[in-house]
């Protein structure tokens, strides 16, 4: 994505010259943008908006704020509105390409720094655990050496033909040494296990937090596309062995572009958040998997479920969305959605399964929207 953004900025920095010389005594007219520049503007705006939606949270800027900031840069590129952080009175008439490049580069650097810090923290924790294990092994060897020394002394006493009292004393000393060594070893192990347990709990929480950030959509807080792809692949592999059914529902907001055009992109984001919450509440089981597929489209995976369950739950979701009202710009707006679903066939690959569900969604749209169709 970084290379694409750099290439688009190079194209857009080229001077735009009129096709033929213009001679006029009137006010200067802005040169018409060439088709290539218009296409580059739309593409760069889309790249910036997508980058904001998929960006990693960095210090001082969470995921939703980052998405809002890059949405502002996308609007600045697309329509020449004021750049983020610049007031309307301060905004000029031209797009500030250096500021666009600088914002993109700074955030990309901050993302890299954030990831490197997280990895370094995990590496230090793991190294600490390894060091403690190494010290424990060394302590154990020291205790073994002490016992061995006492046993050698006992053997020498017995071979030398010492008196029974001397031999008894050496035996008791050896037993005491073994008991003391075992007691020390047990205390060290108990302390080590307690310390390791605390460090492993911290490590597990950090790993879970890092994994959750990598698999969660920044806007809607459901799983993202990468997590969905991995889940579908694993589910197909398991179903191929067990023969268990599985169902995939593709959900899309009806007339979402109209919402963005009428109320603006922040209102569109609120619609997506509310819809994600409604889907999660409609599919609350731990085995249900809800993800944002892309744009205004969501996916729901129901393992070990067939057509009838998919029809019942899909119809329930249609009703739940249809019956709720969302306040947008002082206007109560009601939504509808279209759903296409497909039950996994024996031996079917992930791509074929997704394509059938997506085609069913397309048919639901063509049939008038606000409905559920099987693929």
C-alpha positions as CSV (number, residue, x, y, z in Angstrom):
1,X,0.0,0.0,0.0
2,X,2.9,2.4,0.7
3,X,4.3,1.9,-2.8
4,X,0.9,2.5,-4.4
5,X,0.4,5.7,-2.4
6,X,3.9,7.0,-3.4
7,X,3.1,6.3,-7.1
8,X,-0.2,8.1,-6.9
9,X,1.4,11.1,-5.3
10,X,4.0,11.2,-8.0
11,X,1.3,11.3,-10.7
12,X,-0.7,14.0,-8.9
13,X,2.3,16.2,-8.4
14,X,2.8,16.5,-12.2
15,X,1.8,19.9,-13.5
16,X,-1.6,19.9,-15.2
17,X,-1.4,22.0,-18.5
18,X,-4.3,22.9,-20.7
19,X,-4.5,21.0,-24.0
20,X,-4.3,24.2,-26.1
21,X,-2.9,27.7,-25.1
22,X,-5.6,29.9,-23.5
23,X,-5.6,33.7,-24.0
24,X,-8.0,35.7,-22.0
25,X,-8.2,39.0,-20.3
26,X,-10.6,37.8,-17.7
27,X,-9.9,36.0,-14.4
28,X,-7.6,33.0,-14.5
29,X,-9.6,29.8,-14.8
30,X,-8.3,26.6,-13.1
31,X,-7.0,24.0,-15.6
32,X,-9.3,21.0,-16.0
33,X,-8.1,17.9,-14.4
34,X,-7.1,15.2,-16.9
35,X,-8.9,11.8,-16.6
36,X,-5.7,10.2,-15.4
37,X,-5.5,12.7,-12.5
38,X,-9.2,12.2,-11.6
39,X,-8.7,8.5,-11.5
40,X,-5.5,8.9,-9.4
41,X,-7.4,11.2,-7.0
42,X,-10.2,8.6,-6.5
43,X,-7.7,5.8,-6.1
44,X,-5.5,7.7,-3.6
45,X,-8.6,8.7,-1.6
46,X,-9.7,5.1,-1.4
47,X,-6.2,4.0,-0.4
48,X,-6.1,6.6,2.4
49,X,-9.6,5.7,3.7
50,X,-8.8,1.9,3.6
51,X,-5.5,2.5,5.3
52,X,-7.2,4.4,8.1
53,X,-9.8,1.6,8.6
54,X,-7.1,-1.1,8.7
55,X,-4.3,0.8,10.6
56,X,-2.8,-0.3,13.9
57,X,-3.5,1.8,17.0
58,X,-0.4,3.8,18.0
59,X,0.5,5.7,21.1
60,X,-1.8,8.7,21.5
61,X,-4.1,7.6,18.6
62,X,-6.6,4.8,18.8
63,X,-8.0,2.9,15.8
64,X,-11.2,4.9,15.5
65,X,-9.4,8.3,15.7
66,X,-6.9,7.1,13.1
67,X,-9.7,6.0,10.8
68,X,-11.4,9.5,11.2
69,X,-8.1,11.3,10.5
70,X,-7.3,9.4,7.3
71,X,-10.9,9.8,6.2
72,X,-10.3,13.6,6.4
73,X,-7.2,13.2,4.3
74,X,-9.2,11.2,1.8
75,X,-11.8,14.1,1.6
76,X,-8.9,16.6,1.2
77,X,-7.5,14.7,-1.7
78,X,-10.8,14.0,-3.4
79,X,-12.6,17.3,-3.1
80,X,-10.0,19.8,-1.8
81,X,-11.6,20.4,1.6
82,X,-9.5,21.6,4.5
83,X,-6.7,19.2,5.5
84,X,-7.2,17.6,9.0
85,X,-6.1,20.0,11.7
86,X,-6.4,23.0,9.4
87,X,-9.4,25.4,9.9
88,X,-11.6,26.4,7.0
89,X,-10.2,30.0,7.1
90,X,-6.6,28.7,6.9
91,X,-7.3,26.3,4.0
92,X,-6.0,27.2,0.6
93,X,-7.5,26.4,-2.8
94,X,-5.0,23.7,-3.6
95,X,-4.3,20.3,-2.2
96,X,-1.3,20.0,0.1
97,X,0.5,16.9,-1.3
98,X,3.5,17.3,1.1
99,X,1.1,17.3,4.1
100,X,-0.6,14.1,2.7
101,X,2.7,12.4,2.2
102,X,3.9,13.5,5.7
103,X,0.8,12.3,7.5
104,X,1.0,8.9,5.7
105,X,4.7,8.5,6.4
106,X,4.5,9.6,10.1
107,X,1.7,7.2,10.9
108,X,3.4,4.3,9.1
109,X,6.6,5.0,11.1
110,X,4.5,5.1,14.3
111,X,2.9,1.8,13.4
112,X,6.2,0.2,12.9
113,X,7.6,1.6,16.2
114,X,4.5,0.3,18.1
115,X,4.8,-3.2,16.7
116,X,8.6,-3.3,17.4
117,X,8.0,-2.2,21.0
118,X,5.3,-4.9,21.5
119,X,7.6,-7.6,20.0
120,X,10.6,-6.4,22.1
121,X,8.4,-6.6,25.3
122,X,7.4,-10.1,24.5
123,X,11.0,-11.1,23.7
124,X,12.2,-9.7,27.0
125,X,9.6,-11.6,28.9
126,X,10.4,-14.9,27.2
127,X,14.2,-14.3,27.8
128,X,13.5,-13.7,31.5
129,X,11.7,-17.0,31.8
130,X,14.6,-18.9,30.1
131,X,17.1,-17.2,32.4
132,X,15.1,-18.4,35.5
133,X,15.0,-21.9,34.2
134,X,18.7,-21.9,33.6
135,X,19.4,-20.7,37.1
136,X,17.1,-23.4,38.5
137,X,19.0,-26.1,36.6
138,X,22.3,-24.7,38.0
139,X,21.0,-24.6,41.5
140,X,19.9,-28.2,41.2
141,X,23.3,-29.3,40.1
142,X,24.9,-27.6,43.0
143,X,22.6,-29.5,45.4
144,X,23.5,-32.8,43.7
145,X,27.2,-32.1,44.1
146,X,26.7,-31.5,47.8
147,X,25.0,-34.9,48.2
148,X,27.6,-36.6,46.1
149,X,30.4,-35.2,48.3
150,X,28.6,-36.6,51.4
151,X,28.2,-40.0,49.9
152,X,31.9,-40.2,49.0
153,X,32.7,-39.4,52.6
154,X,30.4,-42.2,53.7
155,X,32.0,-44.7,51.4
156,X,35.5,-43.7,52.6
157,X,34.4,-44.1,56.2
158,X,33.0,-47.6,55.6
159,X,36.1,-48.7,53.6
160,X,38.5,-47.5,56.3
161,X,36.9,-49.8,58.8
162,X,35.8,-47.0,61.2
163,X,33.9,-47.6,64.4
164,X,30.2,-48.1,64.4
165,X,29.8,-44.7,66.0
166,X,31.8,-43.0,63.2
167,X,29.9,-44.8,60.6
168,X,26.5,-44.0,62.2
169,X,27.4,-40.3,62.3
170,X,28.4,-40.3,58.6
171,X,25.1,-42.1,57.7
172,X,23.1,-39.6,59.6
173,X,25.1,-36.7,58.1
174,X,24.4,-38.1,54.6
175,X,20.7,-38.5,55.3
176,X,20.6,-34.9,56.7
177,X,22.4,-33.6,53.6
178,X,20.0,-35.4,51.3
179,X,17.0,-34.2,53.3
180,X,18.3,-30.6,53.4
181,X,19.0,-30.7,49.6
182,X,15.6,-32.0,48.8
183,X,14.0,-29.4,51.1
184,X,16.0,-26.6,49.4
185,X,15.2,-28.0,46.0
186,X,11.5,-28.1,46.8
187,X,11.5,-24.6,48.1
188,X,13.3,-23.3,45.0
189,X,10.9,-25.2,42.7
190,X,7.9,-23.8,44.5
191,X,9.2,-20.3,44.3
192,X,10.2,-20.8,40.7
193,X,6.8,-22.2,39.8
194,X,5.1,-19.2,41.5
195,X,7.3,-16.7,39.6
196,X,6.9,-18.5,36.3
197,X,3.2,-18.8,36.8
198,X,2.9,-15.0,37.3
199,X,5.2,-14.3,34.3
200,X,3.4,-16.8,32.1
201,X,0.0,-15.2,33.0
202,X,1.3,-11.8,31.9
203,X,2.8,-13.3,28.7
204,X,-0.5,-15.0,27.9
205,X,-2.5,-11.8,28.4
206,X,0.0,-9.9,26.2
207,X,-0.3,-12.5,23.5
208,X,-4.0,-12.6,23.7
209,X,-4.2,-8.8,23.6
210,X,-1.8,-8.7,20.6
211,X,-3.8,-11.4,18.8
212,X,-7.1,-9.7,19.5
213,X,-5.8,-6.4,18.0
214,X,-4.5,-8.2,14.9
215,X,-7.8,-10.0,14.4
216,X,-10.3,-7.3,15.2
217,X,-11.8,-4.7,12.9
218,X,-10.9,-1.2,14.2
219,X,-14.3,0.3,13.4
220,X,-16.9,-2.3,14.4
221,X,-14.9,-4.4,16.9
222,X,-15.9,-7.7,15.3
223,X,-13.4,-10.0,13.6
224,X,-11.7,-8.6,10.5
225,X,-11.3,-10.2,7.0
226,X,-8.0,-11.9,7.8
227,X,-9.5,-13.6,10.9
228,X,-12.5,-14.7,8.8
229,X,-10.3,-16.2,6.0
230,X,-8.4,-18.2,8.6
231,X,-11.5,-19.4,10.3
232,X,-13.2,-20.5,7.1
233,X,-10.0,-22.4,6.0
234,X,-9.8,-24.2,9.3
235,X,-13.6,-25.0,9.3
236,X,-13.4,-26.5,5.8
237,X,-10.5,-28.7,6.8
238,X,-12.3,-29.9,10.0
239,X,-15.6,-30.5,8.1
240,X,-13.7,-32.5,5.5
241,X,-12.7,-34.9,8.2
242,X,-15.8,-34.9,10.5
243,X,-18.5,-34.4,7.9
244,X,-20.2,-31.8,10.1
245,X,-22.3,-29.2,8.3
246,X,-21.6,-25.5,8.4
247,X,-23.3,-22.4,7.1
248,X,-22.0,-19.0,5.9
249,X,-24.2,-15.9,5.8
250,X,-23.2,-12.8,3.8
251,X,-24.9,-9.6,5.1
252,X,-25.0,-6.3,3.3
253,X,-26.6,-2.9,4.2
254,X,-29.2,-1.8,1.6
255,X,-28.6,1.6,0.0
256,X,-25.5,2.3,2.1
257,X,-24.1,4.8,-0.4
258,X,-27.2,6.9,-0.1
259,X,-26.6,7.1,3.7
260,X,-23.0,8.2,3.2
261,X,-24.1,10.8,0.5
262,X,-26.9,12.1,2.6
263,X,-25.5,12.2,6.1
264,X,-21.7,11.9,5.6
265,X,-19.1,9.2,6.3
266,X,-19.2,9.5,10.1
267,X,-22.9,8.6,10.0
268,X,-22.1,5.7,7.7
269,X,-19.5,4.5,10.3
270,X,-22.1,4.7,13.0
271,X,-24.5,2.6,10.9
272,X,-21.8,-0.1,10.5
273,X,-21.1,-0.1,14.3
274,X,-24.8,-0.4,15.1
275,X,-25.3,-3.2,12.5
276,X,-22.3,-5.1,13.9
277,X,-23.8,-4.9,17.4
278,X,-27.2,-6.1,16.1
279,X,-25.6,-9.1,14.4
280,X,-23.6,-10.1,17.5
281,X,-26.7,-9.9,19.6
282,X,-28.6,-12.0,17.1
283,X,-25.8,-14.6,17.0
284,X,-24.7,-14.8,20.6
285,X,-23.4,-18.4,20.9
286,X,-19.6,-18.9,21.5
287,X,-19.4,-21.0,18.3
288,X,-21.0,-18.2,16.1
289,X,-18.3,-16.2,14.2
290,X,-19.1,-12.6,13.1
291,X,-16.7,-10.7,10.9
292,X,-16.6,-7.6,8.8
293,X,-16.0,-8.8,5.2
294,X,-15.3,-5.4,3.8
295,X,-17.0,-2.0,3.3
296,X,-20.7,-2.4,4.4
297,X,-20.6,-6.2,4.1
298,X,-20.5,-8.7,7.1
299,X,-20.1,-12.4,7.3
300,X,-21.6,-14.9,9.9
301,X,-20.3,-18.4,10.2
302,X,-22.4,-21.1,11.9
303,X,-20.6,-24.3,12.5
304,X,-22.5,-27.6,12.7
305,X,-25.7,-25.8,11.4
306,X,-27.7,-26.5,8.2
307,X,-30.3,-24.8,6.1
308,X,-33.2,-24.7,8.5
309,X,-31.2,-23.0,11.3
310,X,-29.7,-20.6,8.8
311,X,-33.2,-19.6,7.6
312,X,-34.6,-19.1,11.1
313,X,-31.6,-17.0,12.4
314,X,-31.3,-15.1,9.1
315,X,-35.0,-14.1,9.2
316,X,-34.6,-13.1,12.8
317,X,-31.7,-10.8,11.8
318,X,-33.8,-9.2,9.1
319,X,-36.5,-8.4,11.6
320,X,-34.0,-7.1,14.2
321,X,-32.4,-4.7,11.8
322,X,-35.8,-3.6,10.3
323,X,-37.2,-2.8,13.7
324,X,-34.4,-0.6,15.0
325,X,-34.1,3.2,14.4
326,X,-30.8,5.1,14.2
327,X,-30.5,8.8,14.8
328,X,-28.5,10.4,12.0
329,X,-28.2,14.2,11.9
330,X,-31.4,14.7,13.8
331,X,-33.3,12.3,11.6
332,X,-34.5,8.8,12.6
333,X,-33.4,6.4,9.9
334,X,-34.5,2.8,9.5
335,X,-32.3,0.3,7.8
336,X,-32.8,-2.9,5.9
337,X,-30.2,-5.5,4.9
338,X,-29.9,-8.3,2.3
339,X,-28.6,-11.7,3.2
340,X,-27.2,-14.5,1.0
341,X,-26.3,-17.8,2.6
342,X,-24.8,-21.2,1.6
343,X,-24.3,-24.5,3.4
344,X,-20.9,-26.0,3.0
345,X,-20.9,-29.0,0.6
346,X,-18.8,-32.1,1.3
347,X,-15.2,-31.6,0.0
348,X,-15.9,-28.0,-1.0
349,X,-13.1,-25.4,-1.0
350,X,-13.3,-22.1,0.9
351,X,-13.3,-20.0,-2.3
352,X,-16.3,-21.9,-3.8
353,X,-18.2,-21.7,-0.5
354,X,-17.8,-17.9,-0.2
355,X,-18.6,-17.4,-3.9
356,X,-21.9,-19.2,-3.6
357,X,-22.9,-17.2,-0.5
358,X,-21.9,-13.9,-2.2
359,X,-23.8,-14.8,-5.3
360,X,-26.9,-15.5,-3.2
361,X,-26.5,-12.0,-1.6
362,X,-26.3,-10.5,-5.1
363,X,-29.6,-12.3,-6.0
364,X,-31.2,-11.0,-2.9
365,X,-30.2,-7.4,-3.9
366,X,-31.6,-8.0,-7.4
367,X,-34.8,-9.4,-6.1
368,X,-35.7,-6.2,-4.2
369,X,-33.4,-6.2,-1.1
370,X,-34.6,-6.8,2.6
371,X,-34.6,-10.5,2.1
372,X,-32.8,-13.8,2.6
373,X,-31.8,-16.1,-0.3
374,X,-30.0,-19.4,-0.3
375,X,-27.1,-20.1,-2.6
